[in-house]
Amino acid sequence: MAALLAAALALPAAALARAGAAAAEERENPISTQVSRYNYRSNVTAVTPAQPGLRIEVIQYVDRLLLTNRTGKTVTVYGYQHEPYARVLANGTAELNTRSRAYYLDQTFFGRISVPPSASPTAPPHWVVVGTGGQLEWHDHRIHWMLPGIPPQVKNRSKRTKVFDWTVPIRVGAQPAAVHGELVWVPDEDWAPLAAFAGVAALALAIALALLVRRRRAGGAAGAVSGGAAGDPGEAW
């Protein structure tokens, strides 16, 4: 049982250590992990003009945009040089243009990738199908902080601060439109993952203690039965 209790506590303890180390690493080198920092939140604030049947949202803090097209029209997303980059057709087919620079740059969180010469804003689009359900997910560098270090707008890390406003140009049918949003710095929340792991540790400890109590009770009952059997059967009466 001691081994069981030790094992139950070892996993949450190791998780706590990893979480603390990851948080420390992220503070020291925020771009080393190539993932969203929990201090940043990007939010869609408006689509102008409003487009009934069109929904665009940020998923995983600042990692990707998710477009859902129920407009009955083709929705086109434009890249960093205002070239056609992605689109969701009226029938729900989602496509990407492999001759858009954004097609390559968006494959990594910070755009650290070589772009082939064939990718040009003046090249005719070459569309490839990536889905058929009326939705499209893509990483967009316009919605997150691209530089190492903390943004200069953040004077106080314990205060919620807007870093910048962002815009992604789109077209719905023949009508130009735009998705507007903002990137916000939120106060440090290192305690959140640690609290979650502490809860796991407490649950594991409770389970281990319950098993220990049950085993001791079972052992006591077995001892009482064996003791009675060893005596004179006549004495029981």
N, C-alpha and C positions, 0 to 999 in steps of 0.2 A: 504493500500500500504506500510505503514511503516513496518507492520508485514512481508510482502512479502520480502521487502528489507533486513530486519534483518535475515530472514530465508535464503535468498540467500547468505548472507555473513557468516552466522554461520557455514555452512557445510565446506567451504574451510578453515575457521579459525580453526575449530576442526581438520581437516585433517592436517593442518600445524603443529598444536600442537602435534598430534600423530606422525607425521614424525620426528619432532625434538626430541621427547622423545625416539622414537625407535633408532634413530641414536646415541643418548647419551648412551642408554643402551648397544648398540652394541659395542661402544668404550670401555665401562667399563667392559663388560663381553661378549666377542665375541662369546663364545660357548653356551650362554644361550638360543638362539632362535633356535638352531638346523637347521639352514638354511645357505645358501651360504652368505658369507660376500661380499659386493660389492667391497671391496678393492682387491679381488683376482680374477684373470682370469687364467683359464687353457686352453691351446690350443694344438691341435694335430699338430705336426710338420712334421711327416713322418710315413709311413708304410714301413718297410723293411723286405724282398724285396717287391717292388711295386706289388700290386695285382689288376689287372684290374677288375672292377665290384664291388670292395669293397670300401665302404665309411664309415669312422668313424669320428664323430665330438663330441665336448663337447656342451652340452646344459645347459642353465641357469648358466653361468659363470664357476662353478666348481661342479655342482650338479650331472650331469649324463653324461654317454656316450651313444651315439646313433650309432648303427651299422646297416648298410644297406648292405645286401648280394645279389649281382647280378652276382656272379662269376660262378654260375653253380656247385659249390662245397659246401661241408659243412664247415662252419667257426666255430671253437671252441675257446672259450676264457678261459684262465686258471686263477685259483684263486691265493690266497696269498701263498699257499703251492704247487703251480704248479699242482694242481689237476684240472680235467675238471670241469668247473664251469657253463658255458653257451655255447649254440651253436645255429646257424641258419642253418638249413638243406638246401640242394640244392633246395628243393621244397618250401622254404619260411617259414617252420615251425620253430618257436623259442622255445627253451626249456631251463630250468634251472635244475641243479643237486641239489636235496635236501640233498645230502650227502656231499656237499661242505661246508666248514665253511663260505665261502664268501656268500653263499645263505642267511645265518642268519645275518652275520655281516653287510651286505650291506643294511639291512632293516632300519637302522638308520644312520644319518649323521656322527656320531662319533663311530659307532660300539658298542654302549652300550646295549648289549643284550646277554642273555645266549645262548650258543651254545650246542645243545644236543650231547651226546656221539656218536650218530650214524654218526655225521659229521666227516669224517676222510679222509685224502688224500689217504689212502690205501683202502678205502671202494669202492666196485663197484658202479658206478654212478646210481642214480635213477632219471630219467629224467621226468619232468612234462612240459606239453605244456603251454606256456604263450602267444602265438601269432601265426598267420599264414600269415602275410603280408610281410615276408622277412626282417623284422626289429626287433631289440631288444634294449630296453633301460635298463640300470642298473646303480646303484650308485657304484662308485669304489673309495675306500679310497686312492688308490695310486695317485690320481690326485689332492688331496687337502691337506691343512695344518690340521694336526690332533691334535695339541697341543694347550693349552690355551695361550693367549698372542700373541705378535707379533713375527714373525720369526726373529732369530738373524741376518739373512742376510739383513734385512731391517734396515739400519743405519739412513736413512732419509725418513720419511714417506711421504714427498712431492716429492719423486723421484721414478720413475718407476724402479723396481728391480726384477731380477729373483730370485725366492726362491729355486727352484730345477728343475732338469729334471726328468721325470718319464717314465716308460716303462710298458706296459701291454702285456704279451706274448699271442700269438694266434697261431692257425694252420689253414691253408687254404688247404682243402683236406689233402694230406699227407705232405705238406710243412710247416715246422715251420716258423713263422714270428713274428713280434713285432710291436706294435703301440708305437710310441715315442711322447712325448709332453713335455711341460714346464708349471710350475706354476709361475705366475708373480704377484707381488704386484703392484697395481696402486695407484696413489696419491688419497688422500681423496676427495670424491665428494659429500659431504653433501648437497652442493648447488643444485645438480641436482633434487632430489625429491622436495625440497622446491620451486625451480623455477617452476616446473610443477604445484604444488598446487597454486602458486601465479598466474599462468596463468588461472587456473580454477576460482580463486577468481575474477580476472579481468573480465572474461567472465560473471560470475554470476552478477557482479555489472552492467555491460553494459546492460544485459537483464532486470534487475530490473529497471534501469533508463529509458530504452525504454518503458517499460510497464507504468511507472509513467507518462511520457510525453504523451503517447497515451491516458491514462485515463483522464489527465487534459484537453487535446484537446476535447475529447468526452464530458466532463462535460461542457466546454465552449460553444460548439455548442448547447448542449441541453438547456443551459441557454438562449441563444439568441433566440431560437425557442419559448421557453415558454414565454419570455418577449414580443415578437411580438404578440402572441396569446392573452395576457392579455390586450392589448391596444384596441382602437377603430379600427375595421377593415377598416373603411373609411379612417383612417389616412395613411394606407399603400399605398394608391393611391394618 
